[in-house]
Structure formats: C-alpha cells, structure tokens
Amino acid sequence: MCIRDSENAQGLAALLPAESEQRIGVVTSATHAMRAAQIFAGHFPGDVIVPVPVHYQHDAYLWRIENLRPTVGAFERSTAALHEWIGLLWHRIRH
C-alpha cells in the first residue's frame, strides 16, 4: 500500500465531518489513480470516491518498424504500469 495515500486518507478523515454519501475527489497521477481510489474507499466506506487523474503519459504512436526496438522511455512506462498492477494486487490481498 502506498503509505502517503494512506496517510492522506487518514488526515482527510480527521478533517471531514462524519457524514455518509459524501463525494470525495482524489487528485493523483493517472498512473496510480485506481490504487489511490481503492485506498481512500477503504478509509471512507460510506462515501463516493471520485478519482481525478492528472499527468497522463501518452505518446502519439505511429506504426513504424523502428518502434519495435526497445527504448528507455518505453521501459520506464512499462515499469510504472507493472508497479501499479502489483500494487493493486497487493492492496486486494491485504485488505
């Protein structure tokens, strides 16, 4: 679990009134918006968590034979994606 997201959720829980069915927006990187929303949903079970993803990582993809060779940027993006999928799986196992 991302400790920072959990700490942010706990801090927000202390600040917000204890009402149910609030809509809480979680602004975070598009890469880990799904995991952050799950963490916040665990801290706010009666509320609606709305992920607000920012900082999308998108490259205009043009099909060329040169695109088949590995690049550092592609490795970095796939590593970030793999990290998030493992984080989602770990969060589901733990909670």
PDB file as gemmi writes it, atoms N, CA and C in Angstrom:
CRYST1    1.000    1.000    1.000  90.00  90.00  90.00 P 1                      
ATOM      1  N   MET A   1       0.847  -1.163   0.000  1.00  0.00           N  
ATOM      2  CA  MET A   1       0.000   0.000   0.000  1.00  0.00           C  
ATOM      3  C   MET A   1       0.896   1.231   0.000  1.00  0.00           C  
ATOM      4  N   CYS A   2       0.490   2.232  -0.686  1.00  0.00           N  
ATOM      5  CA  CYS A   2       1.234   3.479  -0.722  1.00  0.00           C  
ATOM      6  C   CYS A   2       1.009   4.200   0.602  1.00  0.00           C  
ATOM      7  N   ILE A   3       2.048   4.364   1.368  1.00  0.00           N  
ATOM      8  CA  ILE A   3       1.929   4.955   2.701  1.00  0.00           C  
ATOM      9  C   ILE A   3       1.426   6.388   2.621  1.00  0.00           C  
ATOM     10  N   ARG A   4       1.890   7.137   1.642  1.00  0.00           N  
ATOM     11  CA  ARG A   4       1.478   8.531   1.527  1.00  0.00           C  
ATOM     12  C   ARG A   4      -0.025   8.635   1.287  1.00  0.00           C  
ATOM     13  N   ASP A   5      -0.584   7.782   0.413  1.00  0.00           N  
ATOM     14  CA  ASP A   5      -2.027   7.806   0.171  1.00  0.00           C  
ATOM     15  C   ASP A   5      -2.800   7.449   1.430  1.00  0.00           C  
ATOM     16  N   SER A   6      -2.316   6.483   2.169  1.00  0.00           N  
ATOM     17  CA  SER A   6      -2.984   6.088   3.401  1.00  0.00           C  
ATOM     18  C   SER A   6      -2.938   7.207   4.436  1.00  0.00           C  
ATOM     19  N   GLU A   7      -1.789   7.867   4.554  1.00  0.00           N  
ATOM     20  CA  GLU A   7      -1.672   8.988   5.479  1.00  0.00           C  
ATOM     21  C   GLU A   7      -2.577  10.138   5.070  1.00  0.00           C  
ATOM     22  N   ASN A   8      -2.655  10.414   3.767  1.00  0.00           N  
ATOM     23  CA  ASN A   8      -3.542  11.475   3.284  1.00  0.00           C  
ATOM     24  C   ASN A   8      -5.002  11.144   3.575  1.00  0.00           C  
ATOM     25  N   ALA A   9      -5.384   9.893   3.394  1.00  0.00           N  
ATOM     26  CA  ALA A   9      -6.757   9.481   3.666  1.00  0.00           C  
ATOM     27  C   ALA A   9      -7.078   9.615   5.146  1.00  0.00           C  
ATOM     28  N   GLN A  10      -6.148   9.226   6.007  1.00  0.00           N  
ATOM     29  CA  GLN A  10      -6.370   9.339   7.457  1.00  0.00           C  
ATOM     30  C   GLN A  10      -6.482  10.800   7.876  1.00  0.00           C  
ATOM     31  N   GLY A  11      -5.620  11.646   7.306  1.00  0.00           N  
ATOM     32  CA  GLY A  11      -5.680  13.072   7.628  1.00  0.00           C  
ATOM     33  C   GLY A  11      -6.980  13.710   7.163  1.00  0.00           C  
ATOM     34  N   LEU A  12      -7.437  13.323   5.993  1.00  0.00           N  
ATOM     35  CA  LEU A  12      -8.692  13.865   5.478  1.00  0.00           C  
ATOM     36  C   LEU A  12      -9.872  13.375   6.309  1.00  0.00           C  
ATOM     37  N   ALA A  13      -9.825  12.130   6.761  1.00  0.00           N  
ATOM     38  CA  ALA A  13     -10.897  11.586   7.603  1.00  0.00           C  
ATOM     39  C   ALA A  13     -11.016  12.383   8.898  1.00  0.00           C  
ATOM     40  N   ALA A  14      -9.897  12.870   9.416  1.00  0.00           N  
ATOM     41  CA  ALA A  14      -9.930  13.662  10.641  1.00  0.00           C  
ATOM     42  C   ALA A  14     -10.512  15.063  10.395  1.00  0.00           C  
ATOM     43  N   LEU A  15     -10.381  15.573   9.166  1.00  0.00           N  
ATOM     44  CA  LEU A  15     -10.855  16.923   8.852  1.00  0.00           C  
ATOM     45  C   LEU A  15     -12.319  16.976   8.421  1.00  0.00           C  
ATOM     46  N   LEU A  16     -12.773  15.955   7.702  1.00  0.00           N  
ATOM     47  CA  LEU A  16     -14.134  15.974   7.162  1.00  0.00           C  
ATOM     48  C   LEU A  16     -15.156  15.601   8.225  1.00  0.00           C  
ATOM     49  N   PRO A  17     -16.346  16.191   8.129  1.00  0.00           N  
ATOM     50  CA  PRO A  17     -17.404  15.768   9.054  1.00  0.00           C  
ATOM     51  C   PRO A  17     -17.805  14.324   8.761  1.00  0.00           C  
ATOM     52  N   ALA A  18     -18.305  13.643   9.772  1.00  0.00           N  
ATOM     53  CA  ALA A  18     -18.645  12.223   9.642  1.00  0.00           C  
ATOM     54  C   ALA A  18     -20.028  12.046   9.017  1.00  0.00           C  
ATOM     55  N   GLU A  19     -20.197  12.507   7.813  1.00  0.00           N  
ATOM     56  CA  GLU A  19     -21.445  12.324   7.074  1.00  0.00           C  
ATOM     57  C   GLU A  19     -21.255  11.165   6.111  1.00  0.00           C  
ATOM     58  N   SER A  20     -22.348  10.546   5.742  1.00  0.00           N  
ATOM     59  CA  SER A  20     -22.233   9.479   4.757  1.00  0.00           C  
ATOM     60  C   SER A  20     -22.625  10.012   3.381  1.00  0.00           C  
ATOM     61  N   GLU A  21     -22.229   9.296   2.379  1.00  0.00           N  
ATOM     62  CA  GLU A  21     -22.514   9.592   0.980  1.00  0.00           C  
ATOM     63  C   GLU A  21     -21.952  10.941   0.519  1.00  0.00           C  
ATOM     64  N   GLN A  22     -20.799  11.290   1.020  1.00  0.00           N  
ATOM     65  CA  GLN A  22     -20.088  12.458   0.504  1.00  0.00           C  
ATOM     66  C   GLN A  22     -19.401  12.058  -0.788  1.00  0.00           C  
ATOM     67  N   ARG A  23     -19.142  13.002  -1.663  1.00  0.00           N  
ATOM     68  CA  ARG A  23     -18.349  12.761  -2.858  1.00  0.00           C  
ATOM     69  C   ARG A  23     -16.970  13.346  -2.597  1.00  0.00           C  
ATOM     70  N   ILE A  24     -15.969  12.490  -2.621  1.00  0.00           N  
ATOM     71  CA  ILE A  24     -14.602  12.908  -2.325  1.00  0.00           C  
ATOM     72  C   ILE A  24     -13.765  12.688  -3.574  1.00  0.00           C  
ATOM     73  N   GLY A  25     -13.182  13.773  -4.078  1.00  0.00           N  
ATOM     74  CA  GLY A  25     -12.310  13.686  -5.243  1.00  0.00           C  
ATOM     75  C   GLY A  25     -10.875  13.429  -4.816  1.00  0.00           C  
ATOM     76  N   VAL A  26     -10.232  12.472  -5.472  1.00  0.00           N  
ATOM     77  CA  VAL A  26      -8.842  12.141  -5.190  1.00  0.00           C  
ATOM     78  C   VAL A  26      -8.031  12.501  -6.426  1.00  0.00           C  
ATOM     79  N   VAL A  27      -7.296  13.611  -6.336  1.00  0.00           N  
ATOM     80  CA  VAL A  27      -6.476  14.079  -7.452  1.00  0.00           C  
ATOM     81  C   VAL A  27      -5.102  13.446  -7.327  1.00  0.00           C  
ATOM     82  N   THR A  28      -4.726  12.683  -8.338  1.00  0.00           N  
ATOM     83  CA  THR A  28      -3.446  11.990  -8.313  1.00  0.00           C  
ATOM     84  C   THR A  28      -3.017  11.662  -9.730  1.00  0.00           C  
ATOM     85  N   SER A  29      -1.832  11.161  -9.863  1.00  0.00           N  
ATOM     86  CA  SER A  29      -1.305  10.774 -11.165  1.00  0.00           C  
ATOM     87  C   SER A  29      -2.211   9.731 -11.812  1.00  0.00           C  
ATOM     88  N   ALA A  30      -2.410   9.842 -13.098  1.00  0.00           N  
ATOM     89  CA  ALA A  30      -3.245   8.871 -13.817  1.00  0.00           C  
ATOM     90  C   ALA A  30      -2.684   7.466 -13.684  1.00  0.00           C  
ATOM     91  N   THR A  31      -1.401   7.371 -13.475  1.00  0.00           N  
ATOM     92  CA  THR A  31      -0.765   6.058 -13.357  1.00  0.00           C  
ATOM     93  C   THR A  31      -1.287   5.288 -12.164  1.00  0.00           C  
ATOM     94  N   HIS A  32      -1.502   5.941 -11.045  1.00  0.00           N  
ATOM     95  CA  HIS A  32      -1.968   5.194  -9.873  1.00  0.00           C  
ATOM     96  C   HIS A  32      -3.277   5.712  -9.290  1.00  0.00           C  
ATOM     97  N   ALA A  33      -4.126   6.271 -10.137  1.00  0.00           N  
ATOM     98  CA  ALA A  33      -5.427   6.763  -9.677  1.00  0.00           C  
ATOM     99  C   ALA A  33      -6.315   5.635  -9.169  1.00  0.00           C  
ATOM    100  N   MET A  34      -6.279   4.483  -9.815  1.00  0.00           N  
ATOM    101  CA  MET A  34      -7.127   3.371  -9.402  1.00  0.00           C  
ATOM    102  C   MET A  34      -6.736   2.872  -8.011  1.00  0.00           C  
ATOM    103  N   ARG A  35      -5.455   2.753  -7.764  1.00  0.00           N  
ATOM    104  CA  ARG A  35      -4.991   2.274  -6.454  1.00  0.00           C  
ATOM    105  C   ARG A  35      -5.286   3.301  -5.364  1.00  0.00           C  
ATOM    106  N   ALA A  36      -5.073   4.581  -5.651  1.00  0.00           N  
ATOM    107  CA  ALA A  36      -5.366   5.619  -4.659  1.00  0.00           C  
ATOM    108  C   ALA A  36      -6.858   5.647  -4.325  1.00  0.00           C  
ATOM    109  N   ALA A  37      -7.707   5.466  -5.335  1.00  0.00           N  
ATOM    110  CA  ALA A  37      -9.148   5.439  -5.089  1.00  0.00           C  
ATOM    111  C   ALA A  37      -9.527   4.263  -4.199  1.00  0.00           C  
ATOM    112  N   GLN A  38      -8.891   3.110  -4.389  1.00  0.00           N  
ATOM    113  CA  GLN A  38      -9.169   1.953  -3.532  1.00  0.00           C  
ATOM    114  C   GLN A  38      -8.742   2.215  -2.093  1.00  0.00           C  
ATOM    115  N   ILE A  39      -7.601   2.863  -1.922  1.00  0.00           N  
ATOM    116  CA  ILE A  39      -7.116   3.166  -0.575  1.00  0.00           C  
ATOM    117  C   ILE A  39      -8.076   4.124   0.120  1.00  0.00           C  
ATOM    118  N   PHE A  40      -8.508   5.169  -0.588  1.00  0.00           N  
ATOM    119  CA  PHE A  40      -9.447   6.127   0.007  1.00  0.00           C  
ATOM    120  C   PHE A  40     -10.798   5.474   0.276  1.00  0.00           C  
ATOM    121  N   ALA A  41     -11.238   4.570  -0.596  1.00  0.00           N  
ATOM    122  CA  ALA A  41     -12.509   3.876  -0.373  1.00  0.00           C  
ATOM    123  C   ALA A  41     -12.462   3.045   0.906  1.00  0.00           C  
ATOM    124  N   GLY A  42     -11.293   2.523   1.241  1.00  0.00           N  
ATOM    125  CA  GLY A  42     -11.151   1.786   2.492  1.00  0.00           C  
ATOM    126  C   GLY A  42     -11.293   2.666   3.719  1.00  0.00           C  
ATOM    127  N   HIS A  43     -10.900   3.922   3.595  1.00  0.00           N  
ATOM    128  CA  HIS A  43     -10.998   4.858   4.727  1.00  0.00           C  
ATOM    129  C   HIS A  43     -12.351   5.560   4.776  1.00  0.00           C  
ATOM    130  N   PHE A  44     -13.064   5.595   3.667  1.00  0.00           N  
ATOM    131  CA  PHE A  44     -14.366   6.257   3.584  1.00  0.00           C  
ATOM    132  C   PHE A  44     -15.391   5.290   2.990  1.00  0.00           C  
ATOM    133  N   PRO A  45     -15.780   4.240   3.729  1.00  0.00           N  
ATOM    134  CA  PRO A  45     -16.643   3.208   3.147  1.00  0.00           C  
ATOM    135  C   PRO A  45     -18.041   3.693   2.776  1.00  0.00           C  
ATOM    136  N   GLY A  46     -18.571   4.703   3.422  1.00  0.00           N  
ATOM    137  CA  GLY A  46     -19.925   5.175   3.119  1.00  0.00           C  
ATOM    138  C   GLY A  46     -19.965   6.302   2.105  1.00  0.00           C  
ATOM    139  N   ASP A  47     -18.825   6.672   1.573  1.00  0.00           N  
ATOM    140  CA  ASP A  47     -18.739   7.814   0.667  1.00  0.00           C  
ATOM    141  C   ASP A  47     -18.428   7.363  -0.758  1.00  0.00           C  
ATOM    142  N   VAL A  48     -18.636   8.274  -1.685  1.00  0.00           N  
ATOM    143  CA  VAL A  48     -18.326   8.014  -3.085  1.00  0.00           C  
ATOM    144  C   VAL A  48     -16.955   8.622  -3.383  1.00  0.00           C  
ATOM    145  N   ILE A  49     -16.014   7.792  -3.785  1.00  0.00           N  
ATOM    146  CA  ILE A  49     -14.669   8.250  -4.111  1.00  0.00           C  
ATOM    147  C   ILE A  49     -14.598   8.468  -5.620  1.00  0.00           C  
ATOM    148  N   VAL A  50     -14.210   9.677  -6.012  1.00  0.00           N  
ATOM    149  CA  VAL A  50     -14.127  10.032  -7.427  1.00  0.00           C  
ATOM    150  C   VAL A  50     -12.662  10.270  -7.776  1.00  0.00           C  
ATOM    151  N   PRO A  51     -12.028   9.340  -8.512  1.00  0.00           N  
ATOM    152  CA  PRO A  51     -10.646   9.579  -8.917  1.00  0.00           C  
ATOM    153  C   PRO A  51     -10.584  10.694  -9.966  1.00  0.00           C  
ATOM    154  N   VAL A  52      -9.637  11.601  -9.783  1.00  0.00           N  
ATOM    155  CA  VAL A  52      -9.418  12.695 -10.729  1.00  0.00           C  
ATOM    156  C   VAL A  52      -7.979  12.555 -11.230  1.00  0.00           C  
ATOM    157  N   PRO A  53      -7.790  11.769 -12.286  1.00  0.00           N  
ATOM    158  CA  PRO A  53      -6.430  11.519 -12.766  1.00  0.00           C  
ATOM    159  C   PRO A  53      -5.845  12.714 -13.517  1.00  0.00           C  
ATOM    160  N   VAL A  54      -4.579  12.968 -13.270  1.00  0.00           N  
ATOM    161  CA  VAL A  54      -3.828  14.029 -13.960  1.00  0.00           C  
ATOM    162  C   VAL A  54      -2.493  13.449 -14.426  1.00  0.00           C  
ATOM    163  N   HIS A  55      -1.761  14.202 -15.203  1.00  0.00           N  
ATOM    164  CA  HIS A  55      -0.436  13.826 -15.677  1.00  0.00           C  
ATOM    165  C   HIS A  55      -0.453  12.504 -16.438  1.00  0.00           C  
ATOM    166  N   TYR A  56      -1.276  12.492 -17.474  1.00  0.00           N  
ATOM    167  CA  TYR A  56      -1.322  11.307 -18.336  1.00  0.00           C  
ATOM    168  C   TYR A  56      -0.008  11.180 -19.089  1.00  0.00           C  
ATOM    169  N   GLN A  57       0.431   9.959 -19.297  1.00  0.00           N  
ATOM    170  CA  GLN A  57       1.637   9.699 -20.074  1.00  0.00           C  
ATOM    171  C   GLN A  57       1.215   9.062 -21.387  1.00  0.00           C  
ATOM    172  N   HIS A  58       1.188   9.871 -22.409  1.00  0.00           N  
ATOM    173  CA  HIS A  58       0.730   9.387 -23.711  1.00  0.00           C  
ATOM    174  C   HIS A  58       1.667   9.910 -24.787  1.00  0.00           C  
ATOM    175  N   ASP A  59       2.031   9.035 -25.668  1.00  0.00           N  
ATOM    176  CA  ASP A  59       2.816   9.420 -26.835  1.00  0.00           C  
ATOM    177  C   ASP A  59       1.993   9.108 -28.069  1.00  0.00           C  
ATOM    178  N   ALA A  60       2.013  10.021 -29.021  1.00  0.00           N  
ATOM    179  CA  ALA A  60       1.341   9.734 -30.283  1.00  0.00           C  
ATOM    180  C   ALA A  60       2.077   8.568 -30.931  1.00  0.00           C  
ATOM    181  N   TYR A  61       1.370   7.497 -31.137  1.00  0.00           N  
ATOM    182  CA  TYR A  61       2.011   6.279 -31.633  1.00  0.00           C  
ATOM    183  C   TYR A  61       1.821   6.179 -33.140  1.00  0.00           C  
ATOM    184  N   LEU A  62       2.896   6.154 -33.826  1.00  0.00           N  
ATOM    185  CA  LEU A  62       2.873   5.946 -35.271  1.00  0.00           C  
ATOM    186  C   LEU A  62       3.501   4.594 -35.542  1.00  0.00           C  
ATOM    187  N   TRP A  63       2.805   3.768 -36.303  1.00  0.00           N  
ATOM    188  CA  TRP A  63       3.315   2.433 -36.582  1.00  0.00           C  
ATOM    189  C   TRP A  63       4.459   2.517 -37.578  1.00  0.00           C  
ATOM    190  N   ARG A  64       5.645   2.176 -37.102  1.00  0.00           N  
ATOM    191  CA  ARG A  64       6.836   2.082 -37.939  1.00  0.00           C  
ATOM    192  C   ARG A  64       7.673   0.923 -37.450  1.00  0.00           C  
ATOM    193  N   ILE A  65       8.457   0.377 -38.307  1.00  0.00           N  
ATOM    194  CA  ILE A  65       9.303  -0.763 -37.936  1.00  0.00           C  
ATOM    195  C   ILE A  65      10.312  -0.379 -36.856  1.00  0.00           C  
ATOM    196  N   GLU A  66      10.735   0.895 -36.829  1.00  0.00           N  
ATOM    197  CA  GLU A  66      11.687   1.351 -35.807  1.00  0.00           C  
ATOM    198  C   GLU A  66      11.097   1.294 -34.399  1.00  0.00           C  
ATOM    199  N   ASN A  67       9.773   1.327 -34.301  1.00  0.00           N  
ATOM    200  CA  ASN A  67       9.128   1.305 -32.985  1.00  0.00           C  
ATOM    201  C   ASN A  67       9.195  -0.061 -32.312  1.00  0.00           C  
ATOM    202  N   LEU A  68       9.683  -1.058 -33.007  1.00  0.00           N  
ATOM    203  CA  LEU A  68       9.790  -2.391 -32.416  1.00  0.00           C  
ATOM    204  C   LEU A  68      11.024  -2.545 -31.531  1.00  0.00           C  
ATOM    205  N   ARG A  69      11.978  -1.637 -31.652  1.00  0.00           N  
ATOM    206  CA  ARG A  69      13.169  -1.742 -30.815  1.00  0.00           C  
ATOM    207  C   ARG A  69      12.891  -1.127 -29.445  1.00  0.00           C  
ATOM    208  N   PRO A  70      13.443  -1.728 -28.397  1.00  0.00           N  
ATOM    209  CA  PRO A  70      13.217  -1.224 -27.038  1.00  0.00           C  
ATOM    210  C   PRO A  70      13.842   0.164 -26.838  1.00  0.00           C  
ATOM    211  N   THR A  71      13.188   0.968 -26.015  1.00  0.00           N  
ATOM    212  CA  THR A  71      13.712   2.287 -25.657  1.00  0.00           C  
ATOM    213  C   THR A  71      13.640   2.453 -24.139  1.00  0.00           C  
ATOM    214  N   VAL A  72      14.398   3.384 -23.646  1.00  0.00           N  
ATOM    215  CA  VAL A  72      14.396   3.656 -22.207  1.00  0.00           C  
ATOM    216  C   VAL A  72      13.037   4.172 -21.765  1.00  0.00           C  
ATOM    217  N   GLY A  73      12.430   5.057 -22.547  1.00  0.00           N  
ATOM    218  CA  GLY A  73      11.125   5.616 -22.195  1.00  0.00           C  
ATOM    219  C   GLY A  73      10.045   4.544 -22.119  1.00  0.00           C  
ATOM    220  N   ALA A  74      10.072   3.615 -23.078  1.00  0.00           N  
ATOM    221  CA  ALA A  74       9.086   2.532 -23.067  1.00  0.00           C  
ATOM    222  C   ALA A  74       9.299   1.631 -21.855  1.00  0.00           C  
ATOM    223  N   PHE A  75      10.550   1.373 -21.517  1.00  0.00           N  
ATOM    224  CA  PHE A  75      10.843   0.559 -20.338  1.00  0.00           C  
ATOM    225  C   PHE A  75      10.353   1.251 -19.071  1.00  0.00           C  
ATOM    226  N   GLU A  76      10.549   2.559 -18.990  1.00  0.00           N  
ATOM    227  CA  GLU A  76      10.108   3.318 -17.824  1.00  0.00           C  
ATOM    228  C   GLU A  76       8.584   3.270 -17.679  1.00  0.00           C  
ATOM    229  N   ARG A  77       7.857   3.454 -18.775  1.00  0.00           N  
ATOM    230  CA  ARG A  77       6.394   3.415 -18.723  1.00  0.00           C  
ATOM    231  C   ARG A  77       5.874   2.026 -18.369  1.00  0.00           C  
ATOM    232  N   SER A  78       6.477   0.998 -18.933  1.00  0.00           N  
ATOM    233  CA  SER A  78       6.002  -0.352 -18.619  1.00  0.00           C  
ATOM    234  C   SER A  78       6.357  -0.733 -17.185  1.00  0.00           C  
ATOM    235  N   THR A  79       7.472  -0.246 -16.669  1.00  0.00           N  
ATOM    236  CA  THR A  79       7.827  -0.493 -15.272  1.00  0.00           C  
ATOM    237  C   THR A  79       6.822   0.177 -14.339  1.00  0.00           C  
ATOM    238  N   ALA A  80       6.432   1.415 -14.645  1.00  0.00           N  
ATOM    239  CA  ALA A  80       5.440   2.120 -13.826  1.00  0.00           C  
ATOM    240  C   ALA A  80       4.102   1.390 -13.861  1.00  0.00           C  
ATOM    241  N   ALA A  81       3.700   0.916 -15.031  1.00  0.00           N  
ATOM    242  CA  ALA A  81       2.432   0.184 -15.142  1.00  0.00           C  
ATOM    243  C   ALA A  81       2.487  -1.118 -14.353  1.00  0.00           C  
ATOM    244  N   LEU A  82       3.573  -1.845 -14.459  1.00  0.00           N  
ATOM    245  CA  LEU A  82       3.725  -3.094 -13.726  1.00  0.00           C  
ATOM    246  C   LEU A  82       3.720  -2.852 -12.217  1.00  0.00           C  
ATOM    247  N   HIS A  83       4.382  -1.788 -11.789  1.00  0.00           N  
ATOM    248  CA  HIS A  83       4.397  -1.414 -10.369  1.00  0.00           C  
ATOM    249  C   HIS A  83       2.974  -1.192  -9.859  1.00  0.00           C  
ATOM    250  N   GLU A  84       2.146  -0.503 -10.640  1.00  0.00           N  
ATOM    251  CA  GLU A  84       0.779  -0.228 -10.215  1.00  0.00           C  
ATOM    252  C   GLU A  84      -0.079  -1.488 -10.193  1.00  0.00           C  
ATOM    253  N   TRP A  85       0.080  -2.373 -11.160  1.00  0.00           N  
ATOM    254  CA  TRP A  85      -0.687  -3.619 -11.154  1.00  0.00           C  
ATOM    255  C   TRP A  85      -0.314  -4.477  -9.950  1.00  0.00           C  
ATOM    256  N   ILE A  86       0.967  -4.529  -9.619  1.00  0.00           N  
ATOM    257  CA  ILE A  86       1.394  -5.277  -8.432  1.00  0.00           C  
ATOM    258  C   ILE A  86       0.843  -4.611  -7.176  1.00  0.00           C  
ATOM    259  N   GLY A  87       0.853  -3.273  -7.143  1.00  0.00           N  
ATOM    260  CA  GLY A  87       0.288  -2.551  -6.002  1.00  0.00           C  
ATOM    261  C   GLY A  87      -1.195  -2.812  -5.824  1.00  0.00           C  
ATOM    262  N   LEU A  88      -1.952  -2.865  -6.931  1.00  0.00           N  
ATOM    263  CA  LEU A  88      -3.385  -3.175  -6.856  1.00  0.00           C  
ATOM    264  C   LEU A  88      -3.607  -4.585  -6.314  1.00  0.00           C  
ATOM    265  N   LEU A  89      -2.840  -5.522  -6.811  1.00  0.00           N  
ATOM    266  CA  LEU A  89      -2.962  -6.899  -6.344  1.00  0.00           C  
ATOM    267  C   LEU A  89      -2.623  -6.994  -4.854  1.00  0.00           C  
ATOM    268  N   TRP A  90      -1.541  -6.348  -4.443  1.00  0.00           N  
ATOM    269  CA  TRP A  90      -1.125  -6.370  -3.041  1.00  0.00           C  
ATOM    270  C   TRP A  90      -2.189  -5.738  -2.146  1.00  0.00           C  
ATOM    271  N   HIS A  91      -2.781  -4.640  -2.597  1.00  0.00           N  
ATOM    272  CA  HIS A  91      -3.819  -3.974  -1.808  1.00  0.00           C  
ATOM    273  C   HIS A  91      -5.039  -4.875  -1.654  1.00  0.00           C  
ATOM    274  N   ARG A  92      -5.405  -5.591  -2.699  1.00  0.00           N  
ATOM    275  CA  ARG A  92      -6.561  -6.506  -2.604  1.00  0.00           C  
ATOM    276  C   ARG A  92      -6.270  -7.676  -1.679  1.00  0.00           C  
ATOM    277  N   ILE A  93      -5.057  -8.163  -1.705  1.00  0.00           N  
ATOM    278  CA  ILE A  93      -4.692  -9.284  -0.821  1.00  0.00           C  
ATOM    279  C   ILE A  93      -4.702  -8.831   0.638  1.00  0.00           C  
ATOM    280  N   ARG A  94      -4.138  -7.659   0.894  1.00  0.00           N  
ATOM    281  CA  ARG A  94      -4.008  -7.160   2.273  1.00  0.00           C  
ATOM    282  C   ARG A  94      -5.314  -6.658   2.860  1.00  0.00           C  
ATOM    283  N   HIS A  95      -6.241  -6.164   2.031  1.00  0.00           N  
ATOM    284  CA  HIS A  95      -7.454  -5.538   2.578  1.00  0.00           C  
ATOM    285  C   HIS A  95      -8.649  -6.233   2.027  1.00  0.00           C  
TER     286      HIS A  95                                                      
END                                                                             
